[in-house]
């Protein structure tokens, strides 16, 4: 029986990887083969489902930088992550992550950083026109519907006002240019990996953190993190969960309260950044279970409630806005996107964002006993993704929408056998390079 179990564990990652690759190939190939209209983009003649982009091969001098980072990372990342001091690991993770993000983005030149946020459907143009924040909050819900004369543009309407306020803040401090804002977003995105590492160490999983670091830093999701406002959401979420983990394992009551308040404020901000981020509740519960402490829960919950109720007092009530947003969602392109395709093609887009090795690692952790902390965090992230997918409110564009959940799913890669982690990192790096160099991605 034990022999069968070990054989199953050895076979599981192969089956998972094959299934992941088949899912990606099927999601890419079937729409063209069967002439399906997936409405991935408005100009659907150029669609490259399941991604929100199209075929556009290119090469630039900075490609050499991206390839060099990938080669050095594949050769040295694991040993460096093992040898460095903890502080050195965090600083290196941030620095290397930032170089990786920028090297990939600049394959498209400076437009690789600026074009997404400069799109009129995004936040910056509206942020530059917002001169009265109080009035904006008071009228925010009224301007969500398509029927409103002065309705918000797509991304502003599709998110609570916290997302717009972030860019209003950048404009107010003189960082509201397309390129400037893109660089700020990228700098914030690079903090996601260190935040996850801090969370793991607080939960007494430093060994896992060191094995996970190369995958968190050199992630294929960097293609989308560098140019998407959702990268900011991912960073706020990651640091909120890190603060919760530190609070749950604090050695004194004052530290527990301080970190729990910070966790609640950050996670409360997440609720005001994206309508899908209350699903972070799965991860918050996983952190507390892993820490074996529920003491931070009332403090963090009360702090989060202060943020949400504060916005309600200022004029924006989340519970009033969400039903209006649902109507706007179904009045737009979502009504043209077939659920029968996207309910599984979304998962293919996730595999292109998080990397196809995720299929192998998820199968592996399902087939054998593994680290408790990893299992809890990965399961929680998977539940969040599953809930978002089945809701029908995430159809297409999930390569960026699900960025807040990608790092936590990525932790499963850290428990793969040694031989899998080494060549698997190469597969992840190749995925990032191919997606960036072969496709035009909208983020």
Secondary structure, DSSP 8 states (H G I E B T S, - for coil): -HHHHHHHHHHHHHHHHHHHHHHHHHHHHHHHHTT----SSSSGGG-BTTBSEEE-----THHHHHHHHHHHHHHHHHHHHHHS-HHHHHHHHHHHHHHHHHHHHGGGTTHHHHHHHHSTTSSHHHHHH---HHHHHHHTGGGTSTTSTT---HHHHTS-HHHHHHHHHHHHTT--SHHHHHHHHHHHHTHHHHHHHHHHHHTT-HHHHHHHHHHHHT-TTHHHHTT-HHHHHHHHHHHHHHHHHHHHT-SSHHHHHHHHHHHHHHHHHHHTT-TTGGGHHHHHHHHHHHHT--HHHHHHHHHHHHHHHHHHHHT--HHHHHHHHHHHHHHTGGGGS-HHHHHHHHHHHHHHHH-THHHHHHHHHHHS---HHHHHHHHHHHHHHHHHHHHTS--S-HHHHTHHHHHHHHGGGGGS-HHHHHHHHHHHHHHHHHHHHHEEE--
